[in-house]
């Protein structure tokens, strides 16, 4: 009797597991059919998809582990402009405080702010530090980072590392503006 109960448990557990895997695969299939790019990155399930902003302008979004991390315009003439109000505010402050300075941005994501700064500021030196190599690849592939680098009017260095480590090794006084855009992933 115990052996029979054991095998019944194993069969039902296996069936339940296969059903869960099947549902998960079906959800991924539906998302992909709707144009959603789905992958895993260091901080969890990552989705990239297109939508529209409040004005109907096409945008691309980066969602990591259920949290929106980045947004970019899709139209070629807008790809390096900023969609988010707080990014626009940060950019104005940076342009006033350090128009030709050394700007360090902790966190890259879709690289919205670094793309804007490198294409709209002359003679600045911009470092964008991103810990997740897969996120950097996604920015190149889906968020027009290569295009921004091709037309950049300021130097943009992409550093794949932990931002805190990079800052600990920085020379005192070498950074004019430090921007915290780090995504916690939780």
PyMOL commands that place a pseudoatom at each C-alpha (Angstrom):
pseudoatom trace, name=CA, resn=UNK, resi=1, chain=A, elem=C, hetatm=0, pos=[0.000, 0.000, 0.000]
pseudoatom trace, name=CA, resn=UNK, resi=2, chain=A, elem=C, hetatm=0, pos=[2.812, 2.431, 0.886]
pseudoatom trace, name=CA, resn=UNK, resi=3, chain=A, elem=C, hetatm=0, pos=[4.580, 1.696, -2.395]
pseudoatom trace, name=CA, resn=UNK, resi=4, chain=A, elem=C, hetatm=0, pos=[1.338, 2.308, -4.305]
pseudoatom trace, name=CA, resn=UNK, resi=5, chain=A, elem=C, hetatm=0, pos=[0.850, 5.679, -2.526]
pseudoatom trace, name=CA, resn=UNK, resi=6, chain=A, elem=C, hetatm=0, pos=[4.448, 6.616, -3.283]
pseudoatom trace, name=CA, resn=UNK, resi=7, chain=A, elem=C, hetatm=0, pos=[4.074, 5.930, -7.015]
pseudoatom trace, name=CA, resn=UNK, resi=8, chain=A, elem=C, hetatm=0, pos=[0.714, 7.709, -7.110]
pseudoatom trace, name=CA, resn=UNK, resi=9, chain=A, elem=C, hetatm=0, pos=[2.390, 10.749, -5.522]
pseudoatom trace, name=CA, resn=UNK, resi=10, chain=A, elem=C, hetatm=0, pos=[5.267, 10.609, -8.031]
pseudoatom trace, name=CA, resn=UNK, resi=11, chain=A, elem=C, hetatm=0, pos=[2.902, 10.358, -11.001]
pseudoatom trace, name=CA, resn=UNK, resi=12, chain=A, elem=C, hetatm=0, pos=[0.699, 13.245, -9.843]
pseudoatom trace, name=CA, resn=UNK, resi=13, chain=A, elem=C, hetatm=0, pos=[3.709, 15.409, -8.929]
pseudoatom trace, name=CA, resn=UNK, resi=14, chain=A, elem=C, hetatm=0, pos=[5.260, 14.804, -12.331]
pseudoatom trace, name=CA, resn=UNK, resi=15, chain=A, elem=C, hetatm=0, pos=[1.981, 15.561, -14.083]
pseudoatom trace, name=CA, resn=UNK, resi=16, chain=A, elem=C, hetatm=0, pos=[1.554, 18.785, -12.090]
pseudoatom trace, name=CA, resn=UNK, resi=17, chain=A, elem=C, hetatm=0, pos=[5.133, 19.818, -12.894]
pseudoatom trace, name=CA, resn=UNK, resi=18, chain=A, elem=C, hetatm=0, pos=[4.648, 19.173, -16.597]
pseudoatom trace, name=CA, resn=UNK, resi=19, chain=A, elem=C, hetatm=0, pos=[1.416, 21.174, -16.584]
pseudoatom trace, name=CA, resn=UNK, resi=20, chain=A, elem=C, hetatm=0, pos=[3.170, 24.120, -14.901]
pseudoatom trace, name=CA, resn=UNK, resi=21, chain=A, elem=C, hetatm=0, pos=[6.035, 23.962, -17.410]
pseudoatom trace, name=CA, resn=UNK, resi=22, chain=A, elem=C, hetatm=0, pos=[3.510, 23.770, -20.257]
pseudoatom trace, name=CA, resn=UNK, resi=23, chain=A, elem=C, hetatm=0, pos=[1.614, 26.816, -18.983]
pseudoatom trace, name=CA, resn=UNK, resi=24, chain=A, elem=C, hetatm=0, pos=[4.878, 28.749, -18.607]
pseudoatom trace, name=CA, resn=UNK, resi=25, chain=A, elem=C, hetatm=0, pos=[5.925, 27.844, -22.159]
pseudoatom trace, name=CA, resn=UNK, resi=26, chain=A, elem=C, hetatm=0, pos=[2.484, 28.801, -23.470]
pseudoatom trace, name=CA, resn=UNK, resi=27, chain=A, elem=C, hetatm=0, pos=[2.714, 32.205, -21.766]
pseudoatom trace, name=CA, resn=UNK, resi=28, chain=A, elem=C, hetatm=0, pos=[6.158, 32.776, -23.317]
pseudoatom trace, name=CA, resn=UNK, resi=29, chain=A, elem=C, hetatm=0, pos=[4.809, 31.744, -26.720]
pseudoatom trace, name=CA, resn=UNK, resi=30, chain=A, elem=C, hetatm=0, pos=[1.881, 34.169, -26.419]
pseudoatom trace, name=CA, resn=UNK, resi=31, chain=A, elem=C, hetatm=0, pos=[4.192, 37.003, -25.323]
pseudoatom trace, name=CA, resn=UNK, resi=32, chain=A, elem=C, hetatm=0, pos=[6.561, 36.370, -28.227]
pseudoatom trace, name=CA, resn=UNK, resi=33, chain=A, elem=C, hetatm=0, pos=[3.630, 36.227, -30.658]
pseudoatom trace, name=CA, resn=UNK, resi=34, chain=A, elem=C, hetatm=0, pos=[2.637, 39.689, -29.404]
pseudoatom trace, name=CA, resn=UNK, resi=35, chain=A, elem=C, hetatm=0, pos=[6.135, 41.043, -30.104]
pseudoatom trace, name=CA, resn=UNK, resi=36, chain=A, elem=C, hetatm=0, pos=[7.511, 40.813, -26.562]
pseudoatom trace, name=CA, resn=UNK, resi=37, chain=A, elem=C, hetatm=0, pos=[11.167, 39.803, -26.323]
pseudoatom trace, name=CA, resn=UNK, resi=38, chain=A, elem=C, hetatm=0, pos=[11.657, 37.654, -23.216]
pseudoatom trace, name=CA, resn=UNK, resi=39, chain=A, elem=C, hetatm=0, pos=[14.969, 36.574, -21.677]
pseudoatom trace, name=CA, resn=UNK, resi=40, chain=A, elem=C, hetatm=0, pos=[16.670, 36.079, -18.329]
pseudoatom trace, name=CA, resn=UNK, resi=41, chain=A, elem=C, hetatm=0, pos=[19.225, 38.538, -17.011]
pseudoatom trace, name=CA, resn=UNK, resi=42, chain=A, elem=C, hetatm=0, pos=[21.157, 38.792, -13.763]
pseudoatom trace, name=CA, resn=UNK, resi=43, chain=A, elem=C, hetatm=0, pos=[18.180, 40.250, -11.906]
pseudoatom trace, name=CA, resn=UNK, resi=44, chain=A, elem=C, hetatm=0, pos=[15.437, 38.022, -13.301]
pseudoatom trace, name=CA, resn=UNK, resi=45, chain=A, elem=C, hetatm=0, pos=[12.938, 37.698, -16.109]
pseudoatom trace, name=CA, resn=UNK, resi=46, chain=A, elem=C, hetatm=0, pos=[13.428, 40.532, -18.586]
pseudoatom trace, name=CA, resn=UNK, resi=47, chain=A, elem=C, hetatm=0, pos=[10.930, 41.711, -21.183]
pseudoatom trace, name=CA, resn=UNK, resi=48, chain=A, elem=C, hetatm=0, pos=[11.340, 44.243, -23.960]
pseudoatom trace, name=CA, resn=UNK, resi=49, chain=A, elem=C, hetatm=0, pos=[8.270, 45.450, -25.776]
pseudoatom trace, name=CA, resn=UNK, resi=50, chain=A, elem=C, hetatm=0, pos=[6.935, 48.348, -27.799]
pseudoatom trace, name=CA, resn=UNK, resi=51, chain=A, elem=C, hetatm=0, pos=[4.052, 50.579, -26.774]
pseudoatom trace, name=CA, resn=UNK, resi=52, chain=A, elem=C, hetatm=0, pos=[3.031, 54.241, -27.040]
pseudoatom trace, name=CA, resn=UNK, resi=53, chain=A, elem=C, hetatm=0, pos=[3.389, 57.136, -24.647]
pseudoatom trace, name=CA, resn=UNK, resi=54, chain=A, elem=C, hetatm=0, pos=[0.461, 59.367, -23.628]
pseudoatom trace, name=CA, resn=UNK, resi=55, chain=A, elem=C, hetatm=0, pos=[0.818, 61.357, -26.874]
pseudoatom trace, name=CA, resn=UNK, resi=56, chain=A, elem=C, hetatm=0, pos=[0.765, 58.232, -29.042]
pseudoatom trace, name=CA, resn=UNK, resi=57, chain=A, elem=C, hetatm=0, pos=[4.491, 58.339, -29.796]
pseudoatom trace, name=CA, resn=UNK, resi=58, chain=A, elem=C, hetatm=0, pos=[5.998, 54.845, -30.190]
pseudoatom trace, name=CA, resn=UNK, resi=59, chain=A, elem=C, hetatm=0, pos=[8.272, 53.827, -27.303]
pseudoatom trace, name=CA, resn=UNK, resi=60, chain=A, elem=C, hetatm=0, pos=[10.245, 50.743, -26.284]
pseudoatom trace, name=CA, resn=UNK, resi=61, chain=A, elem=C, hetatm=0, pos=[10.237, 49.558, -22.672]
pseudoatom trace, name=CA, resn=UNK, resi=62, chain=A, elem=C, hetatm=0, pos=[12.610, 47.436, -20.620]
pseudoatom trace, name=CA, resn=UNK, resi=63, chain=A, elem=C, hetatm=0, pos=[10.998, 45.528, -17.760]
pseudoatom trace, name=CA, resn=UNK, resi=64, chain=A, elem=C, hetatm=0, pos=[13.201, 43.547, -15.393]
pseudoatom trace, name=CA, resn=UNK, resi=65, chain=A, elem=C, hetatm=0, pos=[11.608, 41.211, -12.875]
pseudoatom trace, name=CA, resn=UNK, resi=66, chain=A, elem=C, hetatm=0, pos=[8.289, 43.059, -13.038]
pseudoatom trace, name=CA, resn=UNK, resi=67, chain=A, elem=C, hetatm=0, pos=[9.720, 46.583, -12.719]
pseudoatom trace, name=CA, resn=UNK, resi=68, chain=A, elem=C, hetatm=0, pos=[10.101, 49.044, -15.591]
pseudoatom trace, name=CA, resn=UNK, resi=69, chain=A, elem=C, hetatm=0, pos=[13.736, 49.973, -15.861]
pseudoatom trace, name=CA, resn=UNK, resi=70, chain=A, elem=C, hetatm=0, pos=[14.062, 51.969, -19.056]
pseudoatom trace, name=CA, resn=UNK, resi=71, chain=A, elem=C, hetatm=0, pos=[12.123, 53.554, -21.893]
pseudoatom trace, name=CA, resn=UNK, resi=72, chain=A, elem=C, hetatm=0, pos=[13.246, 54.858, -25.275]
pseudoatom trace, name=CA, resn=UNK, resi=73, chain=A, elem=C, hetatm=0, pos=[11.594, 56.466, -28.243]
pseudoatom trace, name=CA, resn=UNK, resi=74, chain=A, elem=C, hetatm=0, pos=[11.604, 54.243, -31.343]
pseudoatom trace, name=CA, resn=UNK, resi=75, chain=A, elem=C, hetatm=0, pos=[11.412, 56.814, -34.159]
pseudoatom trace, name=CA, resn=UNK, resi=76, chain=A, elem=C, hetatm=0, pos=[14.905, 57.428, -35.602]
pseudoatom trace, name=CA, resn=UNK, resi=77, chain=A, elem=C, hetatm=0, pos=[14.693, 61.196, -35.073]
pseudoatom trace, name=CA, resn=UNK, resi=78, chain=A, elem=C, hetatm=0, pos=[13.745, 60.742, -31.383]
pseudoatom trace, name=CA, resn=UNK, resi=79, chain=A, elem=C, hetatm=0, pos=[15.901, 57.770, -30.323]
pseudoatom trace, name=CA, resn=UNK, resi=80, chain=A, elem=C, hetatm=0, pos=[18.335, 59.865, -28.321]
pseudoatom trace, name=CA, resn=UNK, resi=81, chain=A, elem=C, hetatm=0, pos=[15.728, 62.135, -26.709]
pseudoatom trace, name=CA, resn=UNK, resi=82, chain=A, elem=C, hetatm=0, pos=[14.442, 61.513, -23.205]
pseudoatom trace, name=CA, resn=UNK, resi=83, chain=A, elem=C, hetatm=0, pos=[10.959, 60.077, -22.618]
pseudoatom trace, name=CA, resn=UNK, resi=84, chain=A, elem=C, hetatm=0, pos=[10.872, 60.413, -18.856]
pseudoatom trace, name=CA, resn=UNK, resi=85, chain=A, elem=C, hetatm=0, pos=[10.425, 63.744, -17.076]
pseudoatom trace, name=CA, resn=UNK, resi=86, chain=A, elem=C, hetatm=0, pos=[12.950, 63.038, -14.323]
pseudoatom trace, name=CA, resn=UNK, resi=87, chain=A, elem=C, hetatm=0, pos=[15.587, 62.196, -16.956]
pseudoatom trace, name=CA, resn=UNK, resi=88, chain=A, elem=C, hetatm=0, pos=[14.917, 65.534, -18.659]
pseudoatom trace, name=CA, resn=UNK, resi=89, chain=A, elem=C, hetatm=0, pos=[15.329, 67.310, -15.325]
pseudoatom trace, name=CA, resn=UNK, resi=90, chain=A, elem=C, hetatm=0, pos=[18.590, 65.474, -14.587]
pseudoatom trace, name=CA, resn=UNK, resi=91, chain=A, elem=C, hetatm=0, pos=[19.917, 66.276, -18.058]
pseudoatom trace, name=CA, resn=UNK, resi=92, chain=A, elem=C, hetatm=0, pos=[19.190, 70.005, -17.632]
pseudoatom trace, name=CA, resn=UNK, resi=93, chain=A, elem=C, hetatm=0, pos=[20.980, 70.066, -14.287]
pseudoatom trace, name=CA, resn=UNK, resi=94, chain=A, elem=C, hetatm=0, pos=[23.972, 68.143, -15.650]
pseudoatom trace, name=CA, resn=UNK, resi=95, chain=A, elem=C, hetatm=0, pos=[24.230, 70.447, -18.679]
pseudoatom trace, name=CA, resn=UNK, resi=96, chain=A, elem=C, hetatm=0, pos=[24.218, 73.504, -16.399]
pseudoatom trace, name=CA, resn=UNK, resi=97, chain=A, elem=C, hetatm=0, pos=[26.591, 72.169, -13.742]
pseudoatom trace, name=CA, resn=UNK, resi=98, chain=A, elem=C, hetatm=0, pos=[29.170, 70.341, -15.866]
pseudoatom trace, name=CA, resn=UNK, resi=99, chain=A, elem=C, hetatm=0, pos=[28.778, 71.066, -19.589]
pseudoatom trace, name=CA, resn=UNK, resi=100, chain=A, elem=C, hetatm=0, pos=[32.310, 69.788, -20.267]
pseudoatom trace, name=CA, resn=UNK, resi=101, chain=A, elem=C, hetatm=0, pos=[32.806, 67.703, -17.155]
pseudoatom trace, name=CA, resn=UNK, resi=102, chain=A, elem=C, hetatm=0, pos=[33.282, 64.097, -16.209]
pseudoatom trace, name=CA, resn=UNK, resi=103, chain=A, elem=C, hetatm=0, pos=[29.861, 62.542, -15.632]
pseudoatom trace, name=CA, resn=UNK, resi=104, chain=A, elem=C, hetatm=0, pos=[29.478, 59.104, -14.078]
pseudoatom trace, name=CA, resn=UNK, resi=105, chain=A, elem=C, hetatm=0, pos=[26.138, 57.318, -14.307]
pseudoatom trace, name=CA, resn=UNK, resi=106, chain=A, elem=C, hetatm=0, pos=[25.720, 54.324, -12.038]
pseudoatom trace, name=CA, resn=UNK, resi=107, chain=A, elem=C, hetatm=0, pos=[23.397, 51.905, -13.831]
pseudoatom trace, name=CA, resn=UNK, resi=108, chain=A, elem=C, hetatm=0, pos=[22.821, 51.616, -17.545]
pseudoatom trace, name=CA, resn=UNK, resi=109, chain=A, elem=C, hetatm=0, pos=[19.656, 49.692, -18.358]
pseudoatom trace, name=CA, resn=UNK, resi=110, chain=A, elem=C, hetatm=0, pos=[18.497, 50.917, -21.749]
pseudoatom trace, name=CA, resn=UNK, resi=111, chain=A, elem=C, hetatm=0, pos=[21.086, 53.732, -21.445]
pseudoatom trace, name=CA, resn=UNK, resi=112, chain=A, elem=C, hetatm=0, pos=[18.502, 56.500, -21.964]
pseudoatom trace, name=CA, resn=UNK, resi=113, chain=A, elem=C, hetatm=0, pos=[20.379, 59.193, -20.034]
pseudoatom trace, name=CA, resn=UNK, resi=114, chain=A, elem=C, hetatm=0, pos=[23.862, 58.266, -21.310]
pseudoatom trace, name=CA, resn=UNK, resi=115, chain=A, elem=C, hetatm=0, pos=[22.576, 58.218, -24.921]
pseudoatom trace, name=CA, resn=UNK, resi=116, chain=A, elem=C, hetatm=0, pos=[21.039, 61.653, -24.492]
pseudoatom trace, name=CA, resn=UNK, resi=117, chain=A, elem=C, hetatm=0, pos=[24.098, 63.180, -22.850]
pseudoatom trace, name=CA, resn=UNK, resi=118, chain=A, elem=C, hetatm=0, pos=[26.587, 61.770, -25.348]
pseudoatom trace, name=CA, resn=UNK, resi=119, chain=A, elem=C, hetatm=0, pos=[24.544, 63.030, -28.318]
pseudoatom trace, name=CA, resn=UNK, resi=120, chain=A, elem=C, hetatm=0, pos=[23.515, 66.419, -26.876]
pseudoatom trace, name=CA, resn=UNK, resi=121, chain=A, elem=C, hetatm=0, pos=[26.612, 67.585, -24.988]
pseudoatom trace, name=CA, resn=UNK, resi=122, chain=A, elem=C, hetatm=0, pos=[29.912, 68.590, -26.571]
pseudoatom trace, name=CA, resn=UNK, resi=123, chain=A, elem=C, hetatm=0, pos=[33.227, 67.741, -24.960]
pseudoatom trace, name=CA, resn=UNK, resi=124, chain=A, elem=C, hetatm=0, pos=[31.865, 65.919, -21.910]
pseudoatom trace, name=CA, resn=UNK, resi=125, chain=A, elem=C, hetatm=0, pos=[33.308, 62.647, -20.682]
pseudoatom trace, name=CA, resn=UNK, resi=126, chain=A, elem=C, hetatm=0, pos=[30.572, 60.204, -19.713]
pseudoatom trace, name=CA, resn=UNK, resi=127, chain=A, elem=C, hetatm=0, pos=[31.006, 56.869, -17.955]
pseudoatom trace, name=CA, resn=UNK, resi=128, chain=A, elem=C, hetatm=0, pos=[27.992, 54.566, -17.686]
pseudoatom trace, name=CA, resn=UNK, resi=129, chain=A, elem=C, hetatm=0, pos=[28.522, 51.680, -15.278]
pseudoatom trace, name=CA, resn=UNK, resi=130, chain=A, elem=C, hetatm=0, pos=[26.301, 48.608, -15.667]
pseudoatom trace, name=CA, resn=UNK, resi=131, chain=A, elem=C, hetatm=0, pos=[26.869, 45.408, -13.703]
pseudoatom trace, name=CA, resn=UNK, resi=132, chain=A, elem=C, hetatm=0, pos=[24.862, 43.086, -15.959]
pseudoatom trace, name=CA, resn=UNK, resi=133, chain=A, elem=C, hetatm=0, pos=[26.557, 42.191, -19.277]
pseudoatom trace, name=CA, resn=UNK, resi=134, chain=A, elem=C, hetatm=0, pos=[23.283, 40.876, -20.693]
pseudoatom trace, name=CA, resn=UNK, resi=135, chain=A, elem=C, hetatm=0, pos=[21.585, 44.247, -20.059]
pseudoatom trace, name=CA, resn=UNK, resi=136, chain=A, elem=C, hetatm=0, pos=[24.432, 45.954, -21.922]
pseudoatom trace, name=CA, resn=UNK, resi=137, chain=A, elem=C, hetatm=0, pos=[23.922, 43.572, -24.861]
pseudoatom trace, name=CA, resn=UNK, resi=138, chain=A, elem=C, hetatm=0, pos=[20.182, 44.240, -24.824]
pseudoatom trace, name=CA, resn=UNK, resi=139, chain=A, elem=C, hetatm=0, pos=[20.850, 47.997, -24.911]
pseudoatom trace, name=CA, resn=UNK, resi=140, chain=A, elem=C, hetatm=0, pos=[23.036, 47.520, -27.994]
pseudoatom trace, name=CA, resn=UNK, resi=141, chain=A, elem=C, hetatm=0, pos=[20.475, 45.246, -29.667]
pseudoatom trace, name=CA, resn=UNK, resi=142, chain=A, elem=C, hetatm=0, pos=[17.169, 46.905, -28.735]
pseudoatom trace, name=CA, resn=UNK, resi=143, chain=A, elem=C, hetatm=0, pos=[17.777, 50.431, -27.385]
pseudoatom trace, name=CA, resn=UNK, resi=144, chain=A, elem=C, hetatm=0, pos=[19.867, 51.998, -30.158]
pseudoatom trace, name=CA, resn=UNK, resi=145, chain=A, elem=C, hetatm=0, pos=[23.071, 52.277, -28.120]
pseudoatom trace, name=CA, resn=UNK, resi=146, chain=A, elem=C, hetatm=0, pos=[25.301, 51.582, -31.140]
pseudoatom trace, name=CA, resn=UNK, resi=147, chain=A, elem=C, hetatm=0, pos=[23.559, 54.326, -33.113]
pseudoatom trace, name=CA, resn=UNK, resi=148, chain=A, elem=C, hetatm=0, pos=[24.151, 56.801, -30.291]
pseudoatom trace, name=CA, resn=UNK, resi=149, chain=A, elem=C, hetatm=0, pos=[27.826, 55.861, -30.087]
pseudoatom trace, name=CA, resn=UNK, resi=150, chain=A, elem=C, hetatm=0, pos=[28.165, 56.358, -33.859]
pseudoatom trace, name=CA, resn=UNK, resi=151, chain=A, elem=C, hetatm=0, pos=[26.924, 59.970, -33.727]
pseudoatom trace, name=CA, resn=UNK, resi=152, chain=A, elem=C, hetatm=0, pos=[28.172, 60.901, -30.251]
pseudoatom trace, name=CA, resn=UNK, resi=153, chain=A, elem=C, hetatm=0, pos=[29.494, 64.404, -29.692]
pseudoatom trace, name=CA, resn=UNK, resi=154, chain=A, elem=C, hetatm=0, pos=[30.918, 63.435, -26.290]
pseudoatom trace, name=CA, resn=UNK, resi=155, chain=A, elem=C, hetatm=0, pos=[32.897, 60.424, -25.168]
pseudoatom trace, name=CA, resn=UNK, resi=156, chain=A, elem=C, hetatm=0, pos=[30.781, 57.617, -23.691]
pseudoatom trace, name=CA, resn=UNK, resi=157, chain=A, elem=C, hetatm=0, pos=[32.559, 54.771, -21.944]
pseudoatom trace, name=CA, resn=UNK, resi=158, chain=A, elem=C, hetatm=0, pos=[30.480, 51.754, -20.986]
pseudoatom trace, name=CA, resn=UNK, resi=159, chain=A, elem=C, hetatm=0, pos=[31.944, 50.009, -17.972]
pseudoatom trace, name=CA, resn=UNK, resi=160, chain=A, elem=C, hetatm=0, pos=[30.747, 46.500, -17.147]
pseudoatom trace, name=CA, resn=UNK, resi=161, chain=A, elem=C, hetatm=0, pos=[31.298, 46.318, -13.403]
pseudoatom trace, name=CA, resn=UNK, resi=162, chain=A, elem=C, hetatm=0, pos=[29.831, 46.964, -9.993]
pseudoatom trace, name=CA, resn=UNK, resi=163, chain=A, elem=C, hetatm=0, pos=[29.381, 50.744, -9.694]
pseudoatom trace, name=CA, resn=UNK, resi=164, chain=A, elem=C, hetatm=0, pos=[30.406, 50.798, -6.043]
pseudoatom trace, name=CA, resn=UNK, resi=165, chain=A, elem=C, hetatm=0, pos=[33.737, 49.095, -6.862]
pseudoatom trace, name=CA, resn=UNK, resi=166, chain=A, elem=C, hetatm=0, pos=[34.403, 51.538, -9.682]
pseudoatom trace, name=CA, resn=UNK, resi=167, chain=A, elem=C, hetatm=0, pos=[33.703, 54.507, -7.412]
pseudoatom trace, name=CA, resn=UNK, resi=168, chain=A, elem=C, hetatm=0, pos=[35.956, 53.143, -4.673]
pseudoatom trace, name=CA, resn=UNK, resi=169, chain=A, elem=C, hetatm=0, pos=[38.820, 53.064, -7.181]
pseudoatom trace, name=CA, resn=UNK, resi=170, chain=A, elem=C, hetatm=0, pos=[38.119, 56.513, -8.657]
pseudoatom trace, name=CA, resn=UNK, resi=171, chain=A, elem=C, hetatm=0, pos=[40.588, 59.307, -8.057]
pseudoatom trace, name=CA, resn=UNK, resi=172, chain=A, elem=C, hetatm=0, pos=[39.292, 61.843, -5.545]
pseudoatom trace, name=CA, resn=UNK, resi=173, chain=A, elem=C, hetatm=0, pos=[37.909, 64.896, -7.334]
pseudoatom trace, name=CA, resn=UNK, resi=174, chain=A, elem=C, hetatm=0, pos=[37.883, 63.228, -10.759]
pseudoatom trace, name=CA, resn=UNK, resi=175, chain=A, elem=C, hetatm=0, pos=[34.077, 63.147, -11.069]
pseudoatom trace, name=CA, resn=UNK, resi=176, chain=A, elem=C, hetatm=0, pos=[32.093, 66.338, -11.669]
pseudoatom trace, name=CA, resn=UNK, resi=177, chain=A, elem=C, hetatm=0, pos=[28.607, 64.783, -11.601]
pseudoatom trace, name=CA, resn=UNK, resi=178, chain=A, elem=C, hetatm=0, pos=[27.527, 61.424, -10.181]
pseudoatom trace, name=CA, resn=UNK, resi=179, chain=A, elem=C, hetatm=0, pos=[24.085, 60.081, -11.134]
pseudoatom trace, name=CA, resn=UNK, resi=180, chain=A, elem=C, hetatm=0, pos=[22.519, 57.126, -9.326]
pseudoatom trace, name=CA, resn=UNK, resi=181, chain=A, elem=C, hetatm=0, pos=[20.429, 55.176, -11.839]
pseudoatom trace, name=CA, resn=UNK, resi=182, chain=A, elem=C, hetatm=0, pos=[21.139, 51.787, -10.264]
pseudoatom trace, name=CA, resn=UNK, resi=183, chain=A, elem=C, hetatm=0, pos=[18.311, 49.290, -10.503]
pseudoatom trace, name=CA, resn=UNK, resi=184, chain=A, elem=C, hetatm=0, pos=[17.936, 47.109, -7.427]
pseudoatom trace, name=CA, resn=UNK, resi=185, chain=A, elem=C, hetatm=0, pos=[16.231, 44.244, -9.247]
pseudoatom trace, name=CA, resn=UNK, resi=186, chain=A, elem=C, hetatm=0, pos=[13.944, 43.444, -6.338]
for i in range(1, 186): cmd.bond("trace and resi %d" % i, "trace and resi %d" % (i + 1))
show_as sticks, trace
zoom trace
